[in-house]
Amino acid sequence: MKIALLTKYGELAASTRQRFLQYRPFLEEAGFELVPRPLLDDAYLERLYAGDRRKSSYVATRYLERTRWLLSSPDVDIIWLHCESFPYLPGLLERLAGWPGKPVVFDFDDAIFHNYDQHPKWQIRRFLGSKLHSTIGAAEMAFCGNKYLAEYARPLCSQTEIVPTVVDTEIFLPSTGKRLVYPSKRIGWIGTPSTWNEYLLGMLPMLHQIAETNGGQIAVMGADRKVKPHPHLDLVKWSEEGEVPFLQTLDVGIMPLTDTPWARGKCGYKLIQYMACSLPVIASPVGVNKEIVEHGINGFLAETHDEWVKALNTLLGDADLRQRMGAAGRAKVEREYSLQVYGPKVANLLSGVLEANVGKVR
């Protein structure tokens, strides 16, 4: 049985790795062979992270390649589609995902529909505002990263499942020894240049002051390359193999957000990474953050400037509290946000889609 992974990006993208590729062992055990078919390659994503402009000619070529593949009657049994087939093209073309006559499972972990229905240009809102309706409506099943996304998909697809973005708790582990290299208390954040600029950059003055007061550091993995150095700022280049060692050097993990429709669709993956490594967390009370963070149990929810300052000072000043909250967070991830829990579930759901379509596919 072959399952085509029609992802937006290659495996450099966290969404590709965490929502698709990490399920490989469970899917192969269930009898599936994975056929990766990313729309845009890793080199394209690296250029974006470096701040380079998008090359329209390259994107057009990749769109044509995906179109040819869909029209070629590909030898696969299921199409597992991430977000959309052709970003910013009319919804009519989205129907090509169903052209091979194979069941489609639609998967999304961001509120991508807001790219269209809340776009500043009225032309985009008018002509593309509902472009995902046909794709989701034609899918056999929809995997949604949280309740906010499921509320959008459920009226369009009767088989809508909430599948959070999870971590492998056999890889994301707490630190087992004392940190000799980083004796300072470390406030940590991990992400991409775009989320750095959107959510963390404006908080730096407050974070610098907190670090100064508590003799600490702000440790960041994945910031914009143009960020200015600062005595309290430790900038670490992102790498997949470096994620867990970086997280294990931290004392507190943070996830600030602004309360926007787009942010409400986020899946809280940073928080899950932090908590899997037994870190207490502080997060904005936006979207799924309010479900992941149990205020006062595994971390704090902080909305105002004063709430952030209080939460950070409280955690940095109390090692026992950090330990208790970190342990509670780790336990929650093991129960609710681990690959060990969701691996078998996702494999069973995909097997069920295939079984329900035996004799129907062309």
C-alpha positions, 0 to 999 in steps of 0.5 A: 500500500502506497501513501503519497505525502503531498506536503508543502515543503520538504523535510526541512519544514517542521510541519513535514517532519512532525505531521508526516515523516515521524509516523513512518515506523507506525505506517510501515508496520501497518503495511504502508510505503511512504511516497514523499511529494513535496511541492517546494524543496528544502533549498526554497525554504532555506532561501526564504529563511535567509530573507531572499525573495520568492522566485516566481519561475521556480514556483510555477515550475513546481506547480506544473510538476505537481499538476503533471503528477496528479494527472498521471494516474500515480501508483498510490493508494491514498493521497495525504495532502498538507494544507492545499495543493496550489497556494494562492491559485483558484479553488477549482485547481484544488480539485486536482487532488482528487483526480487520481481517484484515490481517497484524500486525507486533508491535513492542516496545522495552521489557519491557512484559510485566513490567508484568504478570507482575511486577506487585506486585498478584497480581490483575494477575499472575494475570489479565494476566500472559500477556496479550501471548501472544495478540497476539504469537502472532497476529502475522505478525512481531515486531520486538524491540529486543534479545535479551532481548525476542526471547527472550520473543517467539520462542516465540510468533512464529516470525518474530521479528527483532531490530530495535534502536532506531537513529539517523540518522547523517546527523543525529546527527553529531560536533561539528565545531568547538571549544565556546566556550560550554561550556569546562568538561568536560561529563558528559551524560545525556539522557532523560525525567523518569521515567528521571531519577528512576529511574536518575540522581537517586541518582547526583547526589552522586557526579556533583557531586563528580566535576564539582567535582574535574575542573572540569566540569558535569553536563549533563542534557536531559529531567530532572524539572521539580522537580529542584533547581538546583545550581552544577554542574548544567546543566538543558536542556529537551528538544526534538527539534530540540535533541537533537543540538546538546545532545549535541555540547556533551558530553565523556562520555555516561552511562547508569546502570541498576539491574539489574532485569528491566525495565532488562534489556529496555531498548534502550540508545538513549542510548548509541547517541545518544552514540556517534553523536556520537563521545562516549565512554560509561560505562554500567551492565553491564545488558542490551543495554548489555553488547553496545553498550559494548565495555569499554575500546574505545568506553567503560567498563562500571561497576557499583560506585560506585568503578568509576563514579568511576574511569571518569569521572575517567579519561575527564575527565582524558584528552582523547586517550582520549575522542577514540579511544573516541568515534571507535570508538563512532561507527564501531560505530553506523555499522555496527550501529545506523544508520538507513542500515543498518536502513532498507532491512532494515525496508522489506524485512521489511514488504514480505515480510510483505505479499507472504506474505499476498497473497490471504489478507487480507480 
